[in-house]
Amino acid sequence: MNTIDTVGRTIRNYLNYPLIGLGETTITLWVLLYTLIGILLLFYLTARLRKILVNHVLIRYTSEIGVRQAIGSIVRYVLVFLGLLIILQTAGIDLSALTVLAGALGIGIGFGLQNITNNFVSGMIILFERPIKIGDRIEVGGKHGIQIPFPQRDVHIKESNTDPEIEKID
């Protein structure tokens, strides 16, 4: 029994070893593992919740798939944002220490990520206004097509030569 206590203390000491100091917050291996597992669970659970919401709950209220997908996506975005805040706060990371990072991210969005942010906002506008619905046929720049082709395999059968004039050579 004494050996188990010793192993437990050793593991706890390794997990609580300070790696980075962020203001008054100390980042340890335990904080990193807790945050990583929490974020992975958050993304998995919100994806499952979105599918359940779209395919089982909202189908009772509206039959249009576009409306259901839009509501499901918005709910997932909100839950991921709130979940990230909760995970970081419960991990012991002081969010006020991240204000400098948020300011740098704002400048980065202003300069470098402007196109990505523009596309995200445009996608949200399309989700809300629904000028394009799931199942619509779209033509852009002479190209048209919303489905992905399924994999297709062609089998070519060659005829064997059964010409009676050809003799078998012994």
C-alpha positions as CSV (number, residue, x, y, z in Angstrom):
1,M,0.0,0.0,0.0
2,N,2.9,2.3,0.7
3,T,4.2,1.8,-2.8
4,I,0.9,3.0,-4.3
5,D,1.1,6.2,-2.3
6,T,4.6,6.8,-3.4
7,V,3.7,6.3,-7.1
8,G,0.7,8.6,-6.7
9,R,2.8,11.3,-5.1
10,T,5.4,11.0,-7.8
11,I,2.8,11.3,-10.6
12,R,1.2,14.3,-8.8
13,N,4.5,16.0,-8.5
14,Y,5.2,15.5,-12.3
15,L,1.7,16.8,-13.2
16,N,2.0,19.8,-11.0
17,Y,5.5,20.8,-12.2
18,P,5.3,24.5,-13.3
19,L,6.0,25.0,-17.0
20,I,5.1,28.5,-17.8
21,G,4.1,31.5,-15.7
22,L,1.3,33.7,-17.1
23,G,0.9,36.6,-14.9
24,E,-0.1,35.2,-11.5
25,T,-1.2,31.9,-13.1
26,T,1.2,29.0,-13.4
27,I,0.7,26.6,-16.3
28,T,1.4,23.0,-15.3
29,L,1.2,19.7,-17.2
30,W,-2.0,19.0,-15.3
31,V,-3.5,22.3,-16.6
32,L,-2.5,21.5,-20.1
33,L,-3.9,18.0,-20.0
34,Y,-7.1,19.2,-18.3
35,T,-7.6,21.9,-21.0
36,L,-6.8,19.6,-23.9
37,I,-9.2,16.9,-22.8
38,G,-11.9,19.5,-22.0
39,I,-11.6,21.1,-25.4
40,L,-11.7,17.7,-27.2
41,L,-14.8,16.7,-25.2
42,L,-16.3,20.1,-25.9
43,F,-16.0,19.8,-29.6
44,Y,-17.1,16.2,-29.7
45,L,-20.2,16.9,-27.5
46,T,-21.2,20.0,-29.3
47,A,-21.0,18.2,-32.6
48,R,-23.2,15.4,-31.3
49,L,-25.6,17.9,-29.8
50,R,-25.8,19.7,-33.1
51,K,-26.7,16.5,-35.0
52,I,-29.3,15.6,-32.4
53,L,-30.8,19.1,-32.5
54,V,-30.9,19.2,-36.4
55,N,-32.0,15.6,-37.0
56,H,-34.4,14.9,-34.1
57,V,-35.5,18.0,-32.2
58,L,-35.9,20.7,-34.9
59,I,-37.5,18.3,-37.4
60,R,-40.6,18.6,-35.3
61,Y,-40.8,22.4,-35.8
62,T,-39.6,22.9,-39.4
63,S,-39.2,20.7,-42.3
64,E,-36.6,22.9,-44.1
65,I,-33.2,21.5,-43.7
66,G,-31.5,24.9,-44.2
67,V,-33.3,26.4,-41.2
68,R,-32.4,23.4,-39.1
69,Q,-28.7,23.5,-40.2
70,A,-28.5,27.3,-39.5
71,I,-30.0,27.0,-36.0
72,G,-27.8,24.0,-35.2
73,S,-24.6,25.8,-36.4
74,I,-25.4,28.9,-34.4
75,V,-26.1,26.9,-31.2
76,R,-22.9,25.0,-31.7
77,Y,-20.8,28.3,-32.1
78,V,-22.3,29.8,-29.0
79,L,-21.8,26.6,-26.9
80,V,-18.2,26.2,-28.1
81,F,-17.4,29.9,-27.1
82,L,-19.0,29.6,-23.7
83,G,-17.5,26.1,-23.2
84,L,-14.0,27.4,-23.9
85,L,-14.5,30.2,-21.4
86,I,-15.6,27.8,-18.8
87,I,-12.8,25.3,-19.4
88,L,-10.1,28.0,-19.3
89,Q,-11.6,29.5,-16.1
90,T,-12.0,26.1,-14.3
91,A,-8.5,25.1,-15.4
92,G,-7.2,28.0,-13.3
93,I,-6.1,30.2,-16.1
94,D,-6.9,33.8,-15.4
95,L,-8.7,35.1,-18.4
96,S,-7.7,38.7,-17.6
97,A,-4.1,37.6,-18.3
98,L,-5.2,36.8,-21.9
99,T,-6.2,40.4,-22.6
100,V,-2.9,41.1,-24.3
101,L,-3.3,38.0,-26.4
102,A,-6.9,39.1,-27.3
103,G,-5.5,42.5,-28.3
104,A,-2.9,40.9,-30.5
105,L,-5.5,38.7,-32.0
106,G,-7.6,41.7,-32.8
107,I,-4.7,43.3,-34.6
108,G,-4.1,40.1,-36.4
109,I,-7.7,39.9,-37.6
110,G,-7.5,43.5,-38.7
111,F,-4.4,42.9,-40.9
112,G,-3.8,39.2,-41.7
113,L,-7.0,37.4,-41.0
114,Q,-9.3,39.9,-42.6
115,N,-10.3,37.5,-45.5
116,I,-11.0,34.6,-43.2
117,T,-13.2,36.8,-40.9
118,N,-15.0,38.2,-44.0
119,N,-15.7,34.7,-45.2
120,F,-17.0,33.7,-41.7
121,V,-19.3,36.7,-41.4
122,S,-20.5,36.1,-45.0
123,G,-21.3,32.5,-44.1
124,M,-23.3,33.6,-41.1
125,I,-25.2,36.0,-43.2
126,I,-26.0,33.2,-45.7
127,L,-27.1,31.1,-42.7
128,F,-29.5,33.8,-41.5
129,E,-30.9,35.2,-44.7
130,R,-30.9,31.8,-46.6
131,P,-30.6,33.2,-50.1
132,I,-29.0,29.8,-50.9
133,K,-30.7,26.7,-49.5
134,I,-29.5,23.2,-49.3
135,G,-30.5,21.5,-52.5
136,D,-30.2,24.7,-54.7
137,R,-28.3,24.5,-57.9
138,I,-25.6,27.2,-58.1
139,E,-23.7,28.6,-61.1
140,V,-20.6,30.7,-60.5
141,G,-18.3,31.8,-63.3
142,G,-19.7,29.4,-65.8
143,K,-19.2,26.4,-63.4
144,H,-22.2,24.8,-61.9
145,G,-22.9,21.9,-59.6
146,I,-23.9,22.2,-53.6
147,Q,-23.1,17.5,-54.5
148,I,-19.8,15.5,-54.3
149,P,-19.6,12.7,-56.8
150,F,-19.5,9.2,-55.4
151,P,-16.5,7.0,-56.2
152,Q,-17.1,5.1,-59.4
153,R,-15.3,2.1,-60.8
154,D,-15.5,1.0,-64.4
155,V,-15.0,-2.6,-65.3
156,H,-13.8,-3.4,-68.8
157,I,-14.2,-7.0,-70.0
158,K,-12.1,-8.0,-73.0
159,E,-13.4,-10.6,-75.3
160,S,-11.3,-13.7,-75.6
161,N,-10.3,-14.7,-79.1
162,T,-12.4,-17.7,-80.0
163,D,-11.8,-17.6,-83.7
164,P,-12.0,-21.2,-85.1
165,E,-9.4,-20.4,-87.8
166,I,-6.7,-19.9,-85.2
167,E,-5.2,-23.3,-84.5
168,K,-3.7,-24.4,-81.3
169,I,0.0,-25.0,-81.5
170,D,1.3,-28.0,-79.7
